[in-house]
């Protein structure tokens, strides 16, 4: 989380840095979870604009491979 102050008397503006992943729908699912890959794209957005959390599991046996866990939420 980043906290940005616009002035001495103003409330802080809270921001989050978001790392983007790509879902590859053509690939088979692992444990019924979609496979993800880093995209090297980042954005900084207001925390209030975050719609939902996701649980991403790293596949330690492969480079740049992750799974999107849909069963935790």
C-alpha angles and dihedrals in degrees: 000000000000123000118208121193116205095190143339096272099035127096116258119261111226118213135182129210109227124203113205126221131192120230111216105209095181092065122083119259120251114219086348089299125124117243119242135195132194115257098192088236122128134179134187112221137170111270090232091064094062107112101189144343124250131203113225121189120202117225101223094193092061135049117244094358122130137166127225108226107211094171100071098068 
